[in-house]
Amino acid sequence: MKFFTTFCFIAFTTIFSVANAQIVIRNTNTQKSKEVDFGSTIYYKLYSDSVLGIELTKDIGIVATTADSSFILSDGTEIPVKDIKYLEIENKKVKTWRGVMSPFLITGLGFFTKGATMAIGEGNDSANKNLIPIYIAGGGGVFLLSSIPFWIRNKSYDLTTGKYEILIP
């Protein structure tokens, strides 16, 4: 009975460790590594095997699993690691913040535009003297603060320089 219990423990541990396996991108200079979870959206470029030196465009895929040093995407495409020359990982937090901040961005731009239109079109009348700075400053401030998530780019790795390597545990 003790053998059976030990066998089941080892089997379940192995199953869970394989299910949590990830892709690791390591900086060869500093030895720092970044883990890419399964289900992450990646953008990648492959090496061109054309003699003409044609630049291939970025493709997109969702990493489903790995096998024998290759990525298997959710659509069934299998990409060997040695064929990838550029890799970009979509940051889910930034994508969420962009979705949250989009209405504020549009609202801030609207108030800023209203203040600028009032200043240019109507002039500095007595009623506009107090409203124009509020619309311009408030709208501009909201617009600038809500545009910060759109300035942040996804982390990208150029694998042609030899600075990064992809490890599949």
BAVEXTI-161762 format. One record per residue: residue number from 1; residue in three letters; chain; x, z, y of N, C-alpha, C in turn. Coordinates in nm, 3 decimals, decimal comma. Atoms other than C-alpha are relative to their C-alpha. Example, Ala and Ser with C-alpha at 12.3 -4.5 7.8 and 13.67 -1.06 7.14 Angstrom:
BEGIN
+-----+--------+--------+---------+---------+---------+---------+---------+---------+---------+---------+---------+
: num : residu : chaine :      nX :      nZ :      nY :     caX :     caZ :     caY :      cX :      cZ :      cY :
+-----+--------+--------+---------+---------+---------+---------+---------+---------+---------+---------+---------+
:   1 :    ALA :      A :   0,089 :   0,000 :  -0,119 :   1,230 :   0,780 :  -0,450 :   0,090 :   0,000 :   0,120 :
:   2 :    SER :      A :  -0,082 :  -0,006 :  -0,119 :   1,367 :   0,714 :  -0,106 :  -0,077 :   0,073 :   0,109 :
+-----+--------+--------+---------+---------+---------+---------+---------+---------+---------+---------+---------+
//
This chain:
BEGIN
+-----+--------+--------+---------+---------+---------+---------+---------+---------+---------+---------+---------+
: num : residu : chaine :      nX :      nZ :      nY :     caX :     caZ :     caY :      cX :      cZ :      cY :
+-----+--------+--------+---------+---------+---------+---------+---------+---------+---------+---------+---------+
:   1 :    MET :      A :   0,082 :   0,000 :  -0,119 :   0,000 :   0,000 :   0,000 :   0,086 :   0,000 :   0,126 :
:   2 :    LYS :      A :  -0,088 :  -0,006 :  -0,114 :   0,287 :   0,076 :   0,236 :   0,060 :  -0,139 :   0,028 :
:   3 :    PHE :      A :  -0,053 :   0,136 :  -0,016 :   0,431 :  -0,273 :   0,174 :  -0,102 :  -0,090 :   0,071 :
:   4 :    PHE :      A :   0,106 :   0,081 :  -0,060 :   0,097 :  -0,433 :   0,264 :  -0,018 :   0,034 :   0,149 :
:   5 :    THR :      A :   0,013 :  -0,043 :  -0,140 :   0,070 :  -0,229 :   0,588 :   0,116 :  -0,054 :   0,083 :
:   6 :    THR :      A :  -0,117 :   0,052 :  -0,071 :   0,425 :  -0,324 :   0,690 :  -0,007 :  -0,151 :   0,015 :
:   7 :    PHE :      A :   0,013 :   0,145 :  -0,004 :   0,361 :  -0,689 :   0,605 :  -0,102 :  -0,043 :   0,106 :
:   8 :    CYS :      A :   0,102 :   0,033 :  -0,099 :   0,042 :  -0,697 :   0,816 :   0,050 :   0,026 :   0,142 :
:   9 :    PHE :      A :  -0,055 :  -0,030 :  -0,132 :   0,221 :  -0,531 :   1,109 :   0,096 :  -0,109 :   0,046 :
:  10 :    ILE :      A :  -0,097 :   0,106 :  -0,034 :   0,501 :  -0,789 :   1,102 :  -0,073 :  -0,132 :   0,027 :
:  11 :    ALA :      A :   0,075 :   0,125 :  -0,020 :   0,253 :  -1,077 :   1,068 :  -0,072 :  -0,001 :   0,134 :
:  12 :    PHE :      A :   0,072 :  -0,006 :  -0,127 :   0,040 :  -0,963 :   1,363 :   0,095 :  -0,001 :   0,119 :
:  13 :    THR :      A :  -0,099 :   0,000 :  -0,107 :   0,347 :  -0,895 :   1,578 :   0,054 :  -0,140 :   0,023 :
:  14 :    THR :      A :  -0,050 :   0,137 :  -0,012 :   0,478 :  -1,244 :   1,507 :  -0,104 :  -0,091 :   0,064 :
:  15 :    ILE :      A :   0,107 :   0,083 :  -0,056 :   0,142 :  -1,404 :   1,587 :  -0,014 :   0,025 :   0,150 :
:  16 :    PHE :      A :   0,016 :  -0,030 :  -0,142 :   0,112 :  -1,223 :   1,921 :   0,122 :  -0,041 :   0,081 :
:  17 :    SER :      A :  -0,118 :   0,042 :  -0,076 :   0,471 :  -1,296 :   2,022 :   0,004 :  -0,150 :   0,017 :
:  18 :    VAL :      A :   0,005 :   0,145 :  -0,013 :   0,421 :  -1,666 :   1,954 :  -0,108 :  -0,039 :   0,100 :
:  19 :    ALA :      A :   0,108 :   0,032 :  -0,093 :   0,093 :  -1,665 :   2,148 :   0,039 :   0,028 :   0,144 :
:  20 :    ASN :      A :  -0,044 :  -0,033 :  -0,134 :   0,267 :  -1,509 :   2,449 :   0,129 :  -0,072 :   0,039 :
:  21 :    ALA :      A :  -0,122 :   0,072 :  -0,032 :   0,566 :  -1,743 :   2,437 :  -0,020 :  -0,083 :   0,125 :
:  22 :    GLN :      A :   0,008 :   0,071 :  -0,125 :   0,644 :  -1,908 :   2,765 :   0,116 :  -0,097 :   0,012 :
:  23 :    ILE :      A :  -0,109 :   0,089 :  -0,035 :   0,864 :  -2,171 :   2,918 :   0,084 :   0,071 :   0,104 :
:  24 :    VAL :      A :  -0,089 :  -0,068 :  -0,093 :   1,166 :  -2,038 :   3,101 :   0,086 :  -0,105 :   0,070 :
:  25 :    ILE :      A :  -0,088 :   0,085 :  -0,078 :   1,344 :  -2,222 :   3,381 :   0,109 :   0,090 :   0,057 :
:  26 :    ARG :      A :  -0,111 :  -0,087 :  -0,037 :   1,690 :  -2,075 :   3,440 :   0,093 :  -0,070 :   0,097 :
:  27 :    ASN :      A :  -0,101 :   0,047 :  -0,092 :   1,924 :  -2,119 :   3,732 :   0,135 :   0,022 :  -0,066 :
:  28 :    THR :      A :  -0,126 :  -0,013 :   0,074 :   2,262 :  -2,190 :   3,572 :   0,107 :   0,070 :   0,081 :
:  29 :    ASN :      A :  -0,101 :  -0,067 :  -0,083 :   2,457 :  -2,050 :   3,868 :  -0,021 :   0,151 :   0,005 :
:  30 :    THR :      A :   0,029 :  -0,143 :  -0,017 :   2,284 :  -1,714 :   3,917 :  -0,059 :   0,064 :  -0,125 :
:  31 :    GLN :      A :   0,062 :  -0,046 :   0,125 :   2,126 :  -1,683 :   3,569 :  -0,137 :   0,064 :   0,022 :
:  32 :    LYS :      A :   0,137 :  -0,047 :  -0,023 :   1,793 :  -1,593 :   3,731 :  -0,094 :  -0,096 :  -0,069 :
:  33 :    SER :      A :   0,093 :   0,085 :   0,072 :   1,495 :  -1,721 :   3,540 :  -0,142 :   0,018 :   0,050 :
:  34 :    LYS :      A :   0,141 :   0,003 :  -0,040 :   1,134 :  -1,810 :   3,615 :  -0,079 :  -0,038 :  -0,123 :
:  35 :    GLU :      A :   0,084 :   0,028 :   0,116 :   0,867 :  -1,800 :   3,347 :  -0,121 :  -0,080 :   0,043 :
:  36 :    VAL :      A :   0,117 :   0,084 :  -0,025 :   0,596 :  -2,063 :   3,335 :  -0,100 :   0,030 :  -0,111 :
:  37 :    ASP :      A :   0,102 :  -0,036 :   0,098 :   0,278 :  -1,948 :   3,164 :  -0,069 :  -0,125 :  -0,054 :
:  38 :    PHE :      A :   0,084 :   0,106 :   0,055 :   0,075 :  -2,167 :   2,933 :  -0,128 :  -0,006 :   0,083 :
:  39 :    GLY :      A :   0,117 :   0,018 :  -0,083 :  -0,220 :  -2,309 :   3,122 :   0,035 :  -0,028 :   0,146 :
:  40 :    SER :      A :  -0,042 :   0,030 :  -0,137 :  -0,013 :  -2,363 :   3,438 :  -0,004 :  -0,150 :   0,024 :
:  41 :    THR :      A :  -0,001 :   0,140 :  -0,039 :  -0,049 :  -2,689 :   3,623 :   0,140 :  -0,035 :   0,048 :
:  42 :    ILE :      A :  -0,134 :   0,043 :  -0,040 :   0,281 :  -2,875 :   3,656 :  -0,006 :  -0,144 :   0,050 :
:  43 :    TYR :      A :  -0,024 :   0,137 :  -0,045 :   0,389 :  -3,185 :   3,842 :   0,139 :  -0,035 :  -0,048 :
:  44 :    TYR :      A :  -0,129 :   0,035 :   0,057 :   0,673 :  -3,373 :   3,680 :   0,032 :  -0,147 :   0,023 :
:  45 :    LYS :      A :  -0,048 :   0,138 :  -0,003 :   0,883 :  -3,688 :   3,707 :   0,090 :  -0,018 :  -0,121 :
:  46 :    LEU :      A :  -0,081 :   0,032 :   0,116 :   1,044 :  -3,852 :   3,409 :   0,115 :  -0,092 :   0,041 :
:  47 :    TYR :      A :  -0,108 :   0,095 :  -0,022 :   1,371 :  -4,040 :   3,391 :  -0,053 :  -0,141 :  -0,024 :
:  48 :    SER :      A :   0,040 :   0,139 :   0,017 :   1,318 :  -4,413 :   3,433 :   0,100 :  -0,067 :  -0,093 :
:  49 :    ASP :      A :  -0,090 :   0,072 :   0,090 :   1,459 :  -4,619 :   3,148 :   0,006 :  -0,147 :   0,037 :
:  50 :    SER :      A :  -0,005 :   0,137 :  -0,049 :   1,434 :  -4,933 :   3,358 :   0,139 :  -0,029 :   0,057 :
:  51 :    VAL :      A :  -0,129 :   0,042 :  -0,054 :   1,749 :  -5,125 :   3,452 :  -0,009 :  -0,017 :   0,151 :
:  52 :    LEU :      A :   0,019 :   0,025 :  -0,142 :   1,601 :  -5,191 :   3,796 :   0,005 :   0,126 :   0,085 :
:  53 :    GLY :      A :  -0,005 :  -0,125 :  -0,076 :   1,613 :  -4,824 :   3,896 :  -0,130 :   0,031 :   0,070 :
:  54 :    ILE :      A :   0,132 :  -0,025 :  -0,058 :   1,241 :  -4,796 :   3,960 :  -0,026 :   0,150 :   0,002 :
:  55 :    GLU :      A :   0,032 :  -0,141 :  -0,013 :   1,138 :  -4,455 :   4,091 :  -0,141 :   0,024 :  -0,054 :
:  56 :    LEU :      A :   0,131 :  -0,032 :   0,057 :   0,854 :  -4,309 :   3,884 :  -0,071 :   0,102 :   0,089 :
:  57 :    THR :      A :   0,077 :  -0,093 :  -0,081 :   0,575 :  -4,124 :   4,062 :  -0,021 :   0,131 :  -0,075 :
:  58 :    LYS :      A :   0,027 :  -0,130 :   0,061 :   0,485 :  -3,761 :   4,002 :  -0,126 :  -0,008 :  -0,083 :
:  59 :    ASP :      A :   0,118 :  -0,013 :   0,085 :   0,247 :  -3,700 :   3,716 :  -0,041 :   0,147 :  -0,002 :
:  60 :    ILE :      A :   0,053 :  -0,136 :   0,004 :   0,030 :  -3,393 :   3,670 :  -0,047 :   0,031 :  -0,140 :
:  61 :    GLY :      A :   0,046 :  -0,042 :   0,130 :  -0,050 :  -3,196 :   3,359 :  -0,014 :   0,150 :  -0,008 :
:  62 :    ILE :      A :   0,016 :  -0,142 :   0,025 :  -0,154 :  -2,858 :   3,228 :   0,069 :   0,031 :  -0,131 :
:  63 :    VAL :      A :  -0,079 :  -0,033 :   0,118 :   0,089 :  -2,701 :   2,982 :  -0,087 :   0,076 :  -0,099 :
:  64 :    ALA :      A :   0,080 :  -0,065 :   0,103 :  -0,095 :  -2,617 :   2,662 :   0,088 :   0,084 :  -0,092 :
:  65 :    THR :      A :  -0,091 :  -0,070 :   0,090 :   0,195 :  -2,521 :   2,434 :   0,133 :  -0,074 :  -0,002 :
:  66 :    THR :      A :  -0,130 :   0,065 :   0,016 :   0,550 :  -2,611 :   2,335 :   0,028 :  -0,020 :  -0,148 :
:  67 :    ALA :      A :  -0,041 :   0,023 :   0,138 :   0,704 :  -2,752 :   2,021 :   0,130 :  -0,079 :  -0,001 :
:  68 :    ASP :      A :  -0,127 :   0,070 :   0,020 :   1,060 :  -2,851 :   1,930 :   0,057 :  -0,054 :   0,130 :
:  69 :    SER :      A :  -0,055 :   0,032 :  -0,132 :   1,196 :  -2,850 :   2,288 :  -0,076 :  -0,112 :   0,070 :
:  70 :    SER :      A :   0,084 :   0,091 :  -0,078 :   0,905 :  -3,043 :   2,436 :  -0,127 :   0,071 :   0,043 :
:  71 :    PHE :      A :   0,127 :  -0,052 :  -0,052 :   0,598 :  -2,968 :   2,643 :  -0,113 :  -0,077 :  -0,065 :
:  72 :    ILE :      A :   0,122 :   0,066 :   0,045 :   0,257 :  -3,042 :   2,500 :  -0,106 :   0,034 :   0,103 :
:  73 :    LEU :      A :   0,098 :  -0,019 :  -0,106 :   0,002 :  -3,092 :   2,775 :  -0,140 :   0,006 :  -0,059 :
:  74 :    SER :      A :   0,136 :  -0,020 :   0,048 :  -0,370 :  -3,024 :   2,750 :  -0,067 :  -0,131 :  -0,044 :
:  75 :    ASP :      A :   0,058 :   0,128 :   0,042 :  -0,448 :  -3,397 :   2,715 :   0,068 :  -0,057 :  -0,124 :
:  76 :    GLY :      A :  -0,066 :   0,042 :   0,123 :  -0,222 :  -3,419 :   2,408 :   0,133 :  -0,070 :   0,021 :
:  77 :    THR :      A :  -0,126 :   0,066 :  -0,029 :   0,078 :  -3,578 :   2,582 :   0,116 :   0,093 :  -0,035 :
:  78 :    GLU :      A :  -0,118 :  -0,078 :   0,035 :   0,411 :  -3,460 :   2,444 :   0,119 :  -0,055 :   0,079 :
:  79 :    ILE :      A :  -0,111 :   0,041 :  -0,086 :   0,706 :  -3,467 :   2,685 :   0,125 :   0,076 :  -0,042 :
:  80 :    PRO :      A :  -0,126 :  -0,068 :   0,032 :   1,060 :  -3,393 :   2,563 :   0,065 :   0,055 :   0,127 :
:  81 :    VAL :      A :  -0,060 :  -0,066 :  -0,115 :   1,245 :  -3,155 :   2,793 :   0,112 :  -0,085 :   0,059 :
:  82 :    LYS :      A :  -0,112 :   0,079 :  -0,050 :   1,544 :  -3,389 :   2,819 :  -0,045 :  -0,121 :   0,081 :
:  83 :    ASP :      A :   0,051 :   0,114 :  -0,076 :   1,321 :  -3,662 :   2,969 :  -0,050 :   0,038 :   0,139 :
:  84 :    ILE :      A :   0,053 :  -0,045 :  -0,129 :   1,209 :  -3,451 :   3,268 :   0,115 :   0,009 :   0,100 :
:  85 :    LYS :      A :  -0,104 :  -0,009 :  -0,103 :   1,409 :  -3,497 :   3,588 :  -0,044 :   0,084 :   0,119 :
:  86 :    TYR :      A :   0,053 :  -0,080 :  -0,111 :   1,182 :  -3,310 :   3,835 :  -0,120 :   0,077 :  -0,052 :
:  87 :    LEU :      A :   0,110 :  -0,084 :   0,044 :   0,943 :  -3,022 :   3,776 :  -0,047 :   0,085 :   0,117 :
:  88 :    GLU :      A :   0,061 :  -0,081 :  -0,106 :   0,706 :  -2,852 :   4,019 :  -0,114 :   0,078 :  -0,062 :
:  89 :    ILE :      A :   0,101 :  -0,088 :   0,058 :   0,486 :  -2,557 :   3,928 :  -0,098 :   0,040 :   0,108 :
:  90 :    GLU :      A :   0,104 :  -0,033 :  -0,097 :   0,156 :  -2,506 :   4,105 :  -0,020 :   0,151 :   0,005 :
:  91 :    ASN :      A :   0,018 :  -0,142 :  -0,020 :   0,122 :  -2,158 :   4,250 :  -0,149 :   0,030 :   0,013 :
:  92 :    LYS :      A :   0,144 :  -0,028 :   0,002 :  -0,224 :  -2,023 :   4,168 :  -0,042 :   0,089 :   0,116 :
:  93 :    LYS :      A :   0,033 :  -0,088 :  -0,112 :  -0,210 :  -1,755 :   4,440 :  -0,014 :  -0,080 :   0,128 :
:  94 :    VAL :      A :   0,006 :   0,082 :  -0,122 :  -0,139 :  -2,010 :   4,712 :  -0,126 :  -0,086 :  -0,002 :
:  95 :    LYS :      A :   0,121 :   0,082 :   0,012 :  -0,420 :  -2,232 :   4,583 :  -0,124 :   0,083 :   0,033 :
:  96 :    THR :      A :   0,112 :  -0,089 :  -0,029 :  -0,661 :  -1,936 :   4,599 :  -0,007 :   0,030 :   0,150 :
:  97 :    TRP :      A :  -0,002 :  -0,030 :  -0,143 :  -0,549 :  -1,844 :   4,952 :  -0,039 :  -0,121 :   0,085 :
:  98 :    ARG :      A :   0,041 :   0,121 :  -0,073 :  -0,593 :  -2,204 :   5,065 :  -0,152 :  -0,014 :  -0,002 :
:  99 :    GLY :      A :   0,145 :   0,007 :   0,010 :  -0,950 :  -2,196 :   4,940 :  -0,069 :   0,103 :   0,086 :
: 100 :    VAL :      A :   0,059 :  -0,106 :  -0,081 :  -1,020 :  -1,866 :   5,116 :   0,015 :  -0,031 :   0,149 :
: 101 :    MET :      A :  -0,030 :   0,022 :  -0,142 :  -0,861 :  -1,972 :   5,445 :  -0,055 :  -0,131 :   0,057 :
: 102 :    SER :      A :   0,052 :   0,129 :  -0,049 :  -1,015 :  -2,322 :   5,469 :  -0,114 :   0,015 :   0,100 :
: 103 :    PRO :      A :   0,106 :  -0,014 :  -0,100 :  -1,336 :  -2,209 :   5,645 :   0,050 :   0,057 :   0,133 :
: 104 :    PHE :      A :  -0,055 :  -0,057 :  -0,123 :  -1,135 :  -2,002 :   5,894 :   0,080 :  -0,105 :   0,077 :
: 105 :    LEU :      A :  -0,076 :   0,107 :  -0,063 :  -0,910 :  -2,301 :   5,960 :  -0,093 :  -0,093 :   0,078 :
: 106 :    ILE :      A :   0,095 :   0,090 :  -0,065 :  -1,207 :  -2,523 :   6,042 :  -0,069 :   0,068 :   0,118 :
: 107 :    THR :      A :   0,064 :  -0,075 :  -0,108 :  -1,376 :  -2,253 :   6,251 :   0,094 :   0,018 :   0,119 :
: 108 :    GLY :      A :  -0,099 :  -0,017 :  -0,106 :  -1,059 :  -2,181 :   6,448 :   0,026 :  -0,129 :   0,075 :
: 109 :    LEU :      A :  -0,019 :   0,130 :  -0,064 :  -1,006 :  -2,550 :   6,514 :  -0,121 :  -0,036 :   0,087 :
: 110 :    GLY :      A :   0,121 :   0,026 :  -0,078 :  -1,368 :  -2,578 :   6,631 :  -0,002 :   0,077 :   0,130 :
: 111 :    PHE :      A :  -0,001 :  -0,081 :  -0,123 :  -1,337 :  -2,290 :   6,880 :   0,110 :  -0,047 :   0,095 :
: 112 :    PHE :      A :  -0,108 :   0,050 :  -0,084 :  -1,002 :  -2,420 :   7,005 :  -0,040 :  -0,131 :   0,068 :
: 113 :    THR :      A :   0,045 :   0,128 :  -0,055 :  -1,149 :  -2,768 :   7,054 :  -0,107 :   0,022 :   0,107 :
: 114 :    LYS :      A :   0,104 :  -0,030 :  -0,099 :  -1,451 :  -2,622 :   7,236 :   0,062 :   0,051 :   0,129 :
: 115 :    GLY :      A :  -0,068 :  -0,052 :  -0,119 :  -1,223 :  -2,430 :   7,474 :   0,076 :  -0,108 :   0,074 :
: 116 :    ALA :      A :  -0,074 :   0,109 :  -0,064 :  -1,004 :  -2,734 :   7,537 :  -0,096 :  -0,098 :   0,066 :
: 117 :    THR :      A :   0,099 :   0,092 :  -0,058 :  -1,311 :  -2,953 :   7,597 :  -0,061 :   0,059 :   0,126 :
: 118 :    MET :      A :   0,054 :  -0,066 :  -0,119 :  -1,455 :  -2,699 :   7,838 :   0,101 :  -0,004 :   0,115 :
: 119 :    ALA :      A :  -0,103 :  -0,002 :  -0,104 :  -1,125 :  -2,678 :   8,027 :   0,021 :  -0,138 :   0,059 :
: 120 :    ILE :      A :  -0,027 :   0,135 :  -0,048 :  -1,075 :  -3,054 :   8,051 :  -0,125 :  -0,062 :   0,062 :
: 121 :    GLY :      A :   0,121 :   0,070 :  -0,044 :  -1,434 :  -3,176 :   8,087 :  -0,075 :   0,068 :   0,112 :
: 122 :    GLU :      A :   0,084 :  -0,069 :  -0,098 :  -1,610 :  -2,909 :   8,288 :   0,080 :   0,064 :   0,111 :
: 123 :    GLY :      A :  -0,083 :  -0,063 :  -0,103 :  -1,323 :  -2,754 :   8,477 :  -0,010 :   0,151 :  -0,004 :
: 124 :    ASN :      A :  -0,012 :  -0,145 :  -0,008 :  -1,273 :  -2,398 :   8,587 :  -0,113 :   0,059 :   0,083 :
: 125 :    ASP :      A :   0,113 :  -0,058 :  -0,072 :  -1,624 :  -2,307 :   8,704 :  -0,001 :   0,151 :  -0,020 :
: 126 :    SER :      A :   0,004 :  -0,147 :   0,006 :  -1,718 :  -1,943 :   8,748 :  -0,034 :   0,051 :  -0,139 :
: 127 :    ALA :      A :   0,037 :  -0,044 :   0,136 :  -1,879 :  -1,916 :   8,404 :   0,111 :  -0,032 :  -0,100 :
: 128 :    ASN :      A :  -0,105 :   0,042 :   0,093 :  -1,594 :  -2,099 :   8,232 :   0,131 :   0,075 :   0,020 :
: 129 :    LYS :      A :  -0,127 :  -0,066 :  -0,031 :  -1,320 :  -1,895 :   8,398 :   0,033 :   0,109 :  -0,103 :
: 130 :    ASN :      A :  -0,022 :  -0,105 :   0,101 :  -1,365 :  -1,614 :   8,144 :  -0,007 :  -0,053 :  -0,143 :
: 131 :    LEU :      A :   0,023 :   0,049 :   0,136 :  -1,476 :  -1,819 :   7,843 :   0,113 :  -0,090 :  -0,052 :
: 132 :    ILE :      A :  -0,102 :   0,096 :   0,045 :  -1,204 :  -2,087 :   7,835 :   0,119 :   0,071 :  -0,066 :
: 133 :    PRO :      A :  -0,113 :  -0,066 :   0,067 :  -0,911 :  -1,847 :   7,764 :  -0,038 :   0,066 :  -0,133 :
: 134 :    ILE :      A :   0,044 :  -0,064 :   0,125 :  -1,115 :  -1,666 :   7,498 :  -0,012 :  -0,103 :  -0,111 :
: 135 :    TYR :      A :   0,014 :   0,104 :   0,101 :  -1,206 :  -1,986 :   7,316 :   0,137 :  -0,058 :  -0,041 :
: 136 :    ILE :      A :  -0,130 :   0,062 :   0,032 :  -0,853 :  -2,132 :   7,339 :   0,088 :   0,099 :  -0,075 :
: 137 :    ALA :      A :  -0,088 :  -0,099 :   0,065 :  -0,666 :  -1,811 :   7,249 :  -0,055 :   0,043 :  -0,136 :
: 138 :    GLY :      A :   0,060 :  -0,043 :   0,126 :  -0,910 :  -1,695 :   6,983 :   0,001 :  -0,109 :  -0,105 :
: 139 :    GLY :      A :   0,001 :   0,112 :   0,095 :  -0,955 :  -2,035 :   6,823 :   0,138 :  -0,040 :  -0,044 :
: 140 :    GLY :      A :  -0,138 :   0,035 :   0,035 :  -0,585 :  -2,113 :   6,838 :   0,064 :   0,104 :  -0,091 :
: 141 :    GLY :      A :  -0,055 :  -0,106 :   0,085 :  -0,494 :  -1,775 :   6,689 :  -0,054 :  -0,005 :  -0,142 :
: 142 :    VAL :      A :   0,061 :   0,010 :   0,133 :  -0,741 :  -1,806 :   6,403 :   0,051 :  -0,124 :  -0,073 :
: 143 :    PHE :      A :  -0,049 :   0,124 :   0,060 :  -0,630 :  -2,166 :   6,344 :   0,143 :   0,017 :  -0,051 :
: 144 :    LEU :      A :  -0,140 :  -0,017 :   0,041 :  -0,260 :  -2,073 :   6,331 :   0,014 :   0,097 :  -0,118 :
: 145 :    LEU :      A :  -0,011 :  -0,097 :   0,109 :  -0,304 :  -1,767 :   6,109 :  -0,060 :  -0,053 :  -0,130 :
: 146 :    SER :      A :   0,061 :   0,051 :   0,123 :  -0,535 :  -1,944 :   5,866 :   0,072 :  -0,123 :  -0,055 :
: 147 :    SER :      A :  -0,075 :   0,115 :   0,050 :  -0,298 :  -2,241 :   5,838 :   0,127 :   0,040 :  -0,076 :
: 148 :    ILE :      A :  -0,123 :  -0,045 :   0,068 :  -0,013 :  -2,029 :   5,695 :   0,001 :  -0,036 :  -0,149 :
: 149 :    PRO :      A :  -0,006 :   0,039 :   0,142 :  -0,114 :  -2,085 :   5,327 :   0,025 :  -0,149 :  -0,022 :
: 150 :    PHE :      A :  -0,022 :   0,144 :   0,015 :  -0,100 :  -2,460 :   5,387 :   0,144 :  -0,040 :   0,028 :
: 151 :    TRP :      A :  -0,142 :   0,027 :  -0,024 :   0,264 :  -2,437 :   5,498 :   0,083 :   0,027 :  -0,125 :
: 152 :    ILE :      A :  -0,075 :  -0,040 :   0,119 :   0,373 :  -2,284 :   5,166 :  -0,006 :  -0,111 :  -0,104 :
: 153 :    ARG :      A :  -0,009 :   0,107 :   0,100 :   0,489 :  -2,537 :   4,908 :   0,019 :   0,061 :  -0,139 :
: 154 :    ASN :      A :  -0,023 :  -0,042 :   0,137 :   0,499 :  -2,511 :   4,529 :   0,149 :   0,003 :  -0,028 :
: 155 :    LYS :      A :  -0,140 :  -0,008 :   0,038 :   0,829 :  -2,413 :   4,371 :   0,036 :  -0,123 :  -0,083 :
: 156 :    SER :      A :  -0,040 :   0,120 :   0,071 :   1,012 :  -2,724 :   4,257 :   0,143 :   0,014 :  -0,050 :
: 157 :    TYR :      A :  -0,130 :  -0,005 :   0,065 :   1,314 :  -2,777 :   4,035 :   0,050 :  -0,143 :  -0,023 :
: 158 :    ASP :      A :  -0,062 :   0,130 :   0,023 :   1,544 :  -3,081 :   4,043 :   0,097 :   0,017 :  -0,116 :
: 159 :    LEU :      A :  -0,080 :  -0,020 :   0,121 :   1,687 :  -3,102 :   3,694 :   0,116 :  -0,099 :  -0,011 :
: 160 :    THR :      A :  -0,110 :   0,096 :   0,006 :   1,926 :  -3,389 :   3,773 :   0,131 :   0,059 :   0,050 :
: 161 :    THR :      A :  -0,121 :  -0,057 :  -0,058 :   2,171 :  -3,166 :   3,960 :   0,074 :   0,090 :  -0,098 :
: 162 :    GLY :      A :  -0,063 :  -0,091 :   0,096 :   2,243 :  -2,942 :   3,660 :  -0,010 :   0,145 :   0,043 :
: 163 :    LYS :      A :   0,015 :  -0,137 :  -0,048 :   2,151 :  -2,633 :   3,862 :  -0,104 :   0,078 :  -0,081 :
: 164 :    TYR :      A :   0,106 :  -0,063 :   0,079 :   1,843 :  -2,563 :   3,649 :  -0,004 :  -0,057 :  -0,141 :
: 165 :    GLU :      A :   0,021 :   0,046 :   0,137 :   1,774 :  -2,582 :   3,279 :  -0,130 :   0,060 :  -0,052 :
: 166 :    ILE :      A :   0,125 :  -0,044 :   0,059 :   1,453 :  -2,551 :   3,081 :   0,028 :   0,054 :  -0,139 :
: 167 :    LEU :      A :  -0,017 :  -0,065 :   0,129 :   1,454 :  -2,309 :   2,790 :  -0,138 :   0,024 :  -0,060 :
: 168 :    ILE :      A :   0,125 :  -0,026 :   0,071 :   1,178 :  -2,292 :   2,534 :   0,032 :   0,098 :  -0,112 :
: 169 :    PRO :      A :  -0,031 :  -0,101 :   0,103 :   1,198 :  -1,966 :   2,337 :  -0,072 :  -0,023 :  -0,130 :
+-----+--------+--------+---------+---------+---------+---------+---------+---------+---------+---------+---------+
//
